[in-house]
């Protein structure tokens, strides 16, 4: 991107080359409380969302998986049993603090030979073409500056027949849900963030970044434009969360 280009950071308009640094500041601040806050914010339901997303990846023993924006390792931890000792999951994140939390967690769980760690930018994947059977990104795509570029990078790194799984907050569709969700997002989340992580601003950014993220149909079209085939999405929690899946053929 040219330095003069702009993008959004929550509801703010910022120079495109500044967004990654601002997002890094958010996650540096909340890394050690990230998992606790996920449980509080979703009342633990995020675990079911992640389980469903992984089921859509149709992982098999021996497969190679890249977990983008994997942070504290929630998805990676759940995928390791699926690929088994003959497979591998690469836990990756652009943020060193989040990746460090994930590595510590997985080591505590005894995950050794089948997991690797990589600090990287989702827009510039340092892997050869056709490297992975599946690529997942859970609640991370909305923080990427150039999302079409990241989708193209994911497609390139997938093997033919490989699957991309995108788990992300989306737009509520159930009747009457949006006003309740907005009240929760802009009042309760910052309050929880201040109470638990001593950081209301980061969780205010969370709510704003969700509103700026493409809705279900727009993201579906973006995946198709990037070259993915058989794209579809599945709404969870009335559309508050959606899982998109696309294949490389």
Secondary structure, DSSP 8 states (H G I E B T S, - for coil): --TT-EEEETTEEEEHHHHHHHHHHHHHHHGGGHHHHHHHHHTTTHHHHHHHHHHHHT--TT-EEEEET-TTSHHHHHHHHHH-TT-EEEEEES-HHHHHHHHHHHHHTT--TTEEEEE--TTS--S-TT-EEEEEEES-GGG-S-HHHHHHHHHHHEEEEEEEEEEEE----STTHHHHHHHIIIIIHHHHHHHHHS-HHHHHHHHHHHHHS--HHHHHHHHHHHT-EEEEEEEEGGGTEEEEEEE--
